[in-house]
Amino acid sequence: MLKKRIIPCLDVKNGRTVKGVNFESLRDAGNALELAAFYAQAGADELVLLDISATEEGRATMVDFARSVAQQINIPFTIGGGIRSVADAERLLEAGADKISINSAAIKRPSLISELAAAFGNQFVVLAMDIKWLKEAQTYALYTQGGKIVSDKEVGQWLQEAEERGAGELLISSIDADGTKKGFDMDAYRYVSKHSHLPLIASGGAGRREDFKEVFEETGVDAALAASLFHFKELEIKDLKSYLKNEGIAIRL
């Protein structure tokens, strides 16, 4: 049985880690490089580092930052934000990143997924999706530009297309649950699992250790990601892992 993964997420802006609620009202959570090093020592299985302003500002992802992280930590990390080409991804790979995350650029130009998979392998390509439940339409909407712009792509079809094009993993963020600490969006991950066979990282809503147990048991996700819960020292990773192990969840201590 593959062990479940615990992944802290660092939303990075100008070298600082920030965190908000429902993708808004950002507040400072500390030096990003220092936090990355701390999590590597604290027992995190992987890290996700997202340059949250790169796409909006139309610039490339922070290659120098990726290189600094690679020198500081000994666990895999994924980096995303502003990746628009194979050349962008190659620079990050050479800097030490293990995987790259693409979102808005892939929606704008889906062939980017195929190009990256062909160049580096499916396992290198993480497709990130920011989704929100539309009550009136009774369906999920897909957002770009850090949750600011709604896409015309249908979520289920996009999941299937991304898998066919060579994405290796999914990072699904629930805008509804983001930063609320009211638990993971179970319905969202069940929906995604119906439309894709790819490994799935759940993001958004973790507020207590029981939330991780529930999302692993009830949705079958492969990894659970959290930010503010870890950043503000409300839950230690080693304590979370010990709890999950005692609850029968396959986890790496």
C-alpha positions in Angstrom: 0.0 0.0 0.0 1.3 3.4 -1.0 1.8 5.6 2.1 -0.2 8.9 2.3 1.7 12.1 2.1 1.6 15.3 4.2 2.5 18.3 2.2 2.9 21.9 3.6 2.2 24.5 0.9 4.0 27.8 0.8 2.3 30.6 -1.2 5.2 32.9 -1.9 5.2 36.6 -2.7 8.4 38.6 -2.7 10.2 36.0 -0.7 7.6 35.9 2.0 5.0 33.2 2.7 1.5 34.5 2.7 -1.9 33.0 3.5 -5.5 34.1 3.2 -9.1 32.9 3.2 -10.9 31.9 0.0 -7.8 33.2 -1.9 -8.2 36.7 -0.4 -7.1 38.8 2.6 -3.5 37.6 2.5 -1.4 37.9 5.7 2.3 37.3 6.3 3.4 33.9 7.5 7.2 34.2 7.5 10.3 33.9 5.4 9.7 31.4 2.7 13.2 29.9 2.6 13.3 29.5 6.4 9.9 27.8 6.5 10.9 25.4 3.7 14.0 24.4 5.7 11.9 24.0 8.9 9.3 21.7 7.2 12.0 19.5 5.8 13.3 18.9 9.3 9.9 18.6 10.8 8.9 15.5 8.9 7.0 16.8 5.8 7.0 14.3 2.9 7.1 17.0 0.2 6.7 20.7 -0.2 4.7 22.7 -2.7 5.9 26.2 -3.4 3.7 28.5 -5.4 4.7 31.9 -6.7 1.3 33.4 -6.4 1.9 36.6 -8.2 4.0 35.4 -11.2 1.1 34.7 -13.6 -0.7 37.9 -12.7 2.5 40.0 -13.1 3.4 38.2 -16.3 6.9 37.2 -15.2 8.8 33.9 -14.9 8.8 31.8 -11.7 11.5 32.4 -9.1 14.4 30.2 -10.3 16.9 31.6 -7.8 14.5 30.9 -5.0 14.1 27.3 -6.2 17.9 26.9 -6.3 18.1 28.2 -2.7 15.4 25.8 -1.5 17.2 22.8 -3.2 20.3 23.7 -1.3 18.5 23.8 2.0 16.2 20.8 2.0 16.5 17.0 1.3 12.8 16.2 0.5 11.1 16.6 -2.9 9.5 19.9 -3.8 7.1 21.1 -6.4 7.2 24.7 -7.6 4.6 26.6 -9.7 3.6 30.0 -10.9 4.4 31.6 -14.2 5.5 28.5 -16.0 4.6 28.9 -19.7 7.1 26.8 -21.6 9.4 23.8 -21.6 12.3 26.3 -21.2 10.7 27.7 -18.0 10.3 24.3 -16.6 13.8 23.2 -17.6 15.3 26.1 -15.6 13.4 25.0 -12.5 14.5 21.4 -13.0 18.1 22.5 -13.3 17.7 24.6 -10.2 16.7 21.5 -8.2 12.9 21.3 -8.4 11.5 17.7 -8.5 8.2 18.6 -10.1 6.5 21.7 -11.6 2.9 22.8 -11.1 1.0 24.4 -14.0 -2.5 26.0 -13.9 -3.5 29.1 -15.8 -0.9 28.5 -18.6 -2.2 25.0 -19.2 -5.8 26.2 -19.4 -4.8 28.9 -21.9 -2.6 26.5 -23.9 -3.4 22.8 -23.1 -0.6 21.5 -25.4 1.8 22.8 -22.7 0.9 19.6 -20.7 1.9 17.3 -23.6 5.1 19.3 -24.2 6.3 19.1 -20.6 5.4 15.4 -20.3 7.3 14.6 -23.5 10.3 16.6 -22.4 10.6 15.4 -18.7 8.1 12.6 -18.1 4.6 12.5 -16.7 5.8 12.3 -13.1 7.3 15.8 -13.5 4.0 17.5 -14.4 1.5 18.5 -11.6 -1.7 20.0 -12.9 -3.1 22.5 -10.4 -6.8 23.4 -10.5 -8.7 26.0 -8.4 -12.3 25.0 -8.3 -15.4 26.5 -6.7 -19.0 25.1 -6.4 -21.6 27.1 -8.2 -24.9 26.6 -6.4 -27.1 28.0 -9.1 -25.6 25.8 -11.8 -25.0 22.8 -9.5 -21.6 22.3 -10.9 -17.9 23.2 -10.3 -16.3 26.1 -12.0 -12.6 26.3 -12.9 -10.7 29.5 -12.0 -7.5 31.0 -13.3 -5.2 33.9 -12.2 -5.1 32.8 -8.6 -8.9 32.4 -8.3 -9.7 35.7 -9.9 -11.0 34.7 -13.4 -13.5 31.9 -14.2 -12.6 29.7 -17.1 -15.0 28.4 -19.7 -13.6 24.9 -19.4 -15.8 22.3 -17.8 -14.1 20.7 -14.9 -14.8 17.1 -15.6 -13.7 17.4 -19.3 -10.6 19.3 -18.3 -9.6 16.6 -15.9 -9.9 13.9 -18.6 -8.1 16.0 -21.2 -5.2 16.7 -18.8 -4.8 13.0 -18.1 -4.8 12.2 -21.8 -2.2 14.9 -22.5 0.2 13.5 -19.9 -0.3 15.2 -16.5 1.2 13.0 -13.8 -0.6 14.3 -10.7 -3.4 16.6 -9.7 -3.3 19.4 -7.1 -6.9 20.4 -6.5 -7.6 23.5 -4.4 -11.1 24.2 -3.2 -11.7 27.9 -3.2 -14.7 27.4 -1.0 -12.7 25.7 1.7 -9.4 27.6 1.4 -8.2 29.0 4.7 -11.5 28.3 6.5 -10.2 25.5 8.7 -13.6 23.8 8.5 -12.4 20.6 6.9 -11.4 19.5 3.4 -14.0 19.8 0.6 -15.0 16.1 0.5 -17.5 16.5 -2.3 -14.9 18.2 -4.5 -12.4 15.4 -4.2 -15.0 12.7 -4.8 -16.1 14.6 -8.0 -12.5 14.8 -9.2 -11.9 11.1 -8.5 -14.8 10.2 -10.7 -13.3 12.0 -13.6 -9.6 11.1 -13.2 -7.3 8.2 -12.3 -4.3 10.4 -11.5 -2.8 10.7 -8.0 -4.6 13.4 -6.2 -3.4 16.1 -3.7 -6.2 17.7 -1.6 -5.8 21.3 -0.8 -8.0 23.7 1.3 -9.8 23.6 4.6 -7.6 21.6 7.0 -8.3 22.8 10.5 -7.6 19.8 12.8 -5.9 16.5 12.6 -9.2 14.7 12.2 -9.7 16.4 8.9 -6.7 14.6 7.5 -8.0 11.2 8.7 -11.4 11.9 7.1 -10.1 13.0 3.7 -7.8 10.0 3.5 -10.5 7.5 4.5 -13.5 9.0 2.7 -12.1 10.2 -0.6 -9.0 8.1 -1.2 -6.8 11.1 -2.0 -3.1 10.3 -2.1 -1.8 13.4 -0.3 -3.2 16.2 1.9 -1.8 19.7 1.7 -2.2 22.4 4.3 -0.8 25.9 4.9 -1.9 28.1 7.7 -2.5 25.2 10.1 1.3 24.5 9.8 2.6 28.0 9.3 1.0 29.4 12.5 2.1 26.3 14.6 -1.5 25.1 15.2 -0.5 21.5 14.4 2.9 19.9 14.3 3.6 17.5 11.4 5.1 14.8 13.7 2.1 14.9 16.0 -0.3 14.7 13.0 1.6 11.7 11.6 1.6 9.9 14.9 -2.1 10.4 15.2 -2.8 9.1 11.6 -0.5 6.1 12.2 -2.5 5.2 15.4 -5.7 5.6 13.4 -4.6 3.0 10.9 -3.6 5.4 8.1 -0.6 4.3 6.1 1.8 7.1 6.7 5.6 7.6 6.8 6.8 8.6 10.2 
